[in-house]
């Protein structure tokens, strides 16, 4: 089998990292963890599981996921988030690949869970994600939020990645708070200005997209949950962007 390097980025992922590394072991002969300052046992657990750990303050989603790529000993890279696991069909699919064309990257279907509940509604499944690629032709775009892999060609493997997205509904709300703060920071870093209308507009747009275009209106409670939380996330990231600009202006006045 062609050698593959698994890469995982982490921050306080002690409860997830061991299982994530274990799911990569059947197809990866090297695993690299890029940690951005975990205060829990993430690093110790990753090292115990045989991963190489690189310490790097958070650069944003795309740059952080790309950081370890030059340090990998293999050209084929398999990227997972710490709360993701390769399922058996994904492992079988990867093992069956010849990996003889560096221009082809490979896509997987992702199952997103809230606790033990698999959420399929409003675009949460099949949620295709490209994760296996050759670094000589492909890689993560330098986006600070929600980056993706750019490749000359992408093929579906048919295999699944299991994503333990949220521990429960309360954790879902906590993650929206965390991710909306990250998204607001990323938008400000790339020069996006404030807008009083943008939070409401993007929230309404997200709600309608999930309810109408993604069919959530006909998918019961899961469809509504996805629509409402997506709209809330959209609203908060733009509201927080406004807040960052307000704080900056206040600091300038105070120091000026």
C-alpha positions as CSV (number, residue, x, y, z in Angstrom):
1,X,0.0,0.0,0.0
2,X,1.2,3.5,-0.8
3,X,2.4,5.2,2.4
4,X,0.1,8.0,3.7
5,X,0.7,10.6,6.4
6,X,-2.3,11.5,8.6
7,X,-2.5,15.1,9.9
8,X,-4.8,16.3,12.7
9,X,-5.0,19.8,14.1
10,X,-5.9,20.1,17.8
11,X,-6.8,22.4,20.7
12,X,-8.0,20.8,23.9
13,X,-9.0,17.5,22.3
14,X,-8.0,15.1,25.0
15,X,-11.3,13.2,24.8
16,X,-11.1,12.7,21.1
17,X,-7.5,12.5,20.0
18,X,-6.7,8.8,20.8
19,X,-9.7,7.5,18.9
20,X,-8.9,9.7,16.0
21,X,-5.3,8.5,15.8
22,X,-6.5,4.9,16.1
23,X,-8.8,5.3,13.2
24,X,-5.9,6.5,11.0
25,X,-3.5,3.7,11.9
26,X,-4.9,1.1,9.5
27,X,-4.0,3.3,6.5
28,X,-1.3,5.7,7.7
29,X,2.3,4.9,8.5
30,X,2.8,8.3,10.0
31,X,0.5,10.6,12.1
32,X,1.3,14.2,12.8
33,X,-0.7,16.3,15.3
34,X,-0.5,20.1,15.0
35,X,-1.5,21.5,18.4
36,X,-2.3,25.2,19.0
37,X,-1.8,25.4,22.7
38,X,-3.9,22.7,24.4
39,X,-4.3,23.1,28.2
40,X,-5.5,19.6,28.7
41,X,-3.8,16.2,28.0
42,X,-4.1,16.3,24.2
43,X,-0.3,16.5,23.6
44,X,0.6,13.7,26.1
45,X,-2.1,11.4,24.7
46,X,-1.1,12.0,21.1
47,X,2.5,11.3,21.9
48,X,1.5,8.2,23.9
49,X,-0.4,7.0,20.8
50,X,2.8,7.4,18.7
51,X,2.0,10.6,16.9
52,X,4.5,13.3,16.1
53,X,3.4,16.5,17.8
54,X,4.2,19.9,16.4
55,X,3.4,23.0,18.4
56,X,2.0,26.0,16.4
57,X,-0.2,28.9,17.6
58,X,-3.4,29.0,15.6
59,X,-3.0,30.4,12.1
60,X,-6.5,30.0,10.9
61,X,-8.2,26.9,9.5
62,X,-6.4,26.5,6.1
63,X,-2.9,27.6,7.2
64,X,-3.1,25.5,10.3
65,X,-4.1,22.3,8.4
66,X,-1.3,23.0,5.8
67,X,1.4,23.7,8.4
68,X,2.6,20.2,8.9
69,X,2.4,19.1,5.3
70,X,6.1,20.1,4.4
71,X,7.1,18.1,7.5
72,X,5.4,14.9,6.4
73,X,7.6,12.1,5.0
74,X,4.9,11.1,2.5
75,X,3.4,12.9,-0.4
76,X,-0.1,11.5,0.2
77,X,-1.8,13.3,3.0
78,X,-5.0,12.3,4.9
79,X,-6.5,15.1,7.0
80,X,-8.9,14.5,9.8
81,X,-10.3,16.8,12.5
82,X,-9.8,15.4,16.0
83,X,-13.6,14.7,16.4
84,X,-13.6,12.6,13.2
85,X,-13.1,8.9,12.7
86,X,-12.5,6.8,9.5
87,X,-15.3,4.2,9.3
88,X,-14.5,0.7,8.1
89,X,-15.8,1.4,4.6
90,X,-13.5,4.4,4.3
91,X,-10.5,2.3,5.5
92,X,-11.4,-0.4,2.9
93,X,-11.8,2.2,0.2
94,X,-8.5,3.8,0.9
95,X,-6.7,0.4,0.9
96,X,-8.2,-0.4,-2.5
97,X,-6.9,2.8,-4.1
98,X,-3.8,2.6,-6.3
99,X,-2.8,6.2,-5.5
100,X,-0.8,6.3,-8.7
101,X,-2.1,9.6,-9.9
102,X,-1.1,12.6,-7.8
103,X,-3.6,14.8,-9.6
104,X,-6.6,13.0,-8.0
105,X,-7.8,13.8,-4.5
106,X,-10.5,11.7,-2.8
107,X,-13.8,12.6,-1.2
108,X,-15.7,10.9,1.6
109,X,-19.3,11.1,2.9
110,X,-19.5,12.5,6.5
111,X,-22.0,11.4,9.1
112,X,-22.6,14.2,11.6
113,X,-23.7,13.3,15.1
114,X,-25.2,15.2,18.1
115,X,-24.5,12.9,20.9
116,X,-25.7,9.4,19.7
117,X,-28.1,11.0,17.2
118,X,-27.1,10.9,13.5
119,X,-28.4,14.1,11.9
120,X,-29.2,13.6,8.2
121,X,-31.5,16.7,7.7
122,X,-30.9,19.9,5.8
123,X,-27.6,19.1,4.2
124,X,-26.0,17.4,7.2
125,X,-25.7,14.2,5.1
126,X,-24.0,13.1,2.9
127,X,-21.9,16.3,3.6
128,X,-19.1,15.3,1.2
129,X,-15.5,16.3,2.3
130,X,-12.2,15.9,0.4
131,X,-9.6,14.6,2.8
132,X,-7.0,12.5,0.9
133,X,-4.7,14.3,-1.4
134,X,-1.2,14.5,-2.9
135,X,0.8,17.5,-1.6
136,X,2.6,17.8,-5.0
137,X,-0.5,19.0,-6.8
138,X,-3.2,19.8,-4.1
139,X,-3.6,21.3,-0.7
140,X,-5.8,23.4,1.6
141,X,-6.7,26.9,0.5
142,X,-5.2,29.6,2.7
143,X,-8.6,30.6,4.1
144,X,-8.7,31.3,7.9
145,X,-12.1,29.8,8.3
146,X,-13.9,26.9,6.7
147,X,-11.0,26.0,4.3
148,X,-11.2,23.2,1.8
149,X,-8.8,21.2,-0.4
150,X,-8.1,22.4,-3.9
151,X,-7.2,19.6,-6.3
152,X,-7.1,19.2,-10.1
153,X,-9.6,16.3,-9.8
154,X,-11.7,14.8,-7.0
155,X,-13.2,11.4,-7.0
156,X,-15.7,9.9,-4.5
157,X,-14.6,6.9,-2.5
158,X,-18.0,6.0,-1.2
159,X,-16.5,5.6,2.3
160,X,-17.7,7.4,5.4
161,X,-16.1,9.6,8.0
162,X,-18.0,9.7,11.4
163,X,-18.1,13.2,12.8
164,X,-18.8,13.6,16.5
165,X,-19.8,17.1,15.9
166,X,-21.6,17.9,19.2
167,X,-21.9,16.0,22.5
168,X,-25.4,17.2,22.9
169,X,-27.6,20.2,22.1
170,X,-26.0,22.3,24.8
171,X,-22.5,21.6,23.3
172,X,-24.0,22.6,19.9
173,X,-24.7,26.1,21.3
174,X,-21.2,26.2,22.9
175,X,-19.6,25.3,19.6
176,X,-21.6,28.0,17.8
177,X,-20.2,30.5,20.2
178,X,-16.6,29.3,19.7
179,X,-16.8,29.0,16.0
180,X,-18.6,32.3,15.4
181,X,-15.8,34.0,17.3
182,X,-13.2,32.3,15.2
183,X,-15.1,33.2,12.0
184,X,-15.4,36.8,13.0
185,X,-11.7,37.0,13.8
186,X,-10.9,35.4,10.4
187,X,-13.2,37.9,8.5
188,X,-11.6,40.9,10.2
189,X,-8.1,39.5,9.5
190,X,-8.9,39.5,5.8
191,X,-10.2,43.1,5.9
192,X,-14.0,42.7,6.1
193,X,-15.7,45.8,7.5
194,X,-18.7,46.1,9.8
195,X,-22.3,46.3,8.6
196,X,-25.5,46.8,10.6
197,X,-27.6,44.9,8.0
198,X,-25.3,41.9,7.4
199,X,-26.1,39.9,10.6
200,X,-29.8,39.9,9.9
201,X,-29.5,39.3,6.2
202,X,-27.1,36.4,6.5
203,X,-29.2,34.8,9.3
204,X,-32.4,35.0,7.2
205,X,-30.6,33.7,4.1
206,X,-29.1,30.7,6.1
207,X,-32.5,29.9,7.5
208,X,-34.2,29.9,4.1
209,X,-31.4,27.9,2.5
210,X,-31.7,25.1,5.1
211,X,-35.5,25.1,5.3
212,X,-36.3,25.4,1.5
213,X,-33.3,24.6,-0.6
214,X,-32.0,21.8,1.7
215,X,-35.5,20.5,2.5
216,X,-35.3,21.0,6.2
217,X,-39.0,22.2,6.3
218,X,-40.1,18.6,5.5
219,X,-37.6,16.9,7.7
220,X,-39.2,17.3,11.1
221,X,-37.4,18.4,14.3
222,X,-33.9,17.7,12.9
223,X,-34.6,20.0,9.9
224,X,-35.7,22.8,12.1
225,X,-32.8,22.4,14.5
226,X,-30.3,22.6,11.7
227,X,-32.0,25.6,10.2
228,X,-32.3,27.5,13.5
229,X,-28.7,26.8,14.6
230,X,-27.2,27.6,11.2
231,X,-29.1,30.9,11.2
232,X,-27.9,31.7,14.8
233,X,-24.3,30.9,13.8
234,X,-24.6,33.2,10.8
235,X,-26.1,36.0,12.8
236,X,-23.5,35.8,15.6
237,X,-20.4,35.7,13.4
238,X,-21.4,38.9,11.7
239,X,-22.6,40.5,14.9
240,X,-19.2,39.6,16.5
241,X,-17.4,41.1,13.5
242,X,-19.2,44.4,14.2
243,X,-18.3,44.1,17.8
244,X,-14.6,43.6,17.0
245,X,-14.6,46.8,14.9
246,X,-16.5,48.6,17.7
247,X,-13.8,47.5,20.2
248,X,-11.0,48.6,17.9
249,X,-12.6,52.0,17.4
250,X,-13.0,52.4,21.2
251,X,-9.4,51.5,21.8
252,X,-8.2,54.0,19.2
253,X,-10.3,56.7,20.9
254,X,-9.0,55.8,24.3
255,X,-5.3,55.7,23.2
256,X,-5.6,58.7,20.8
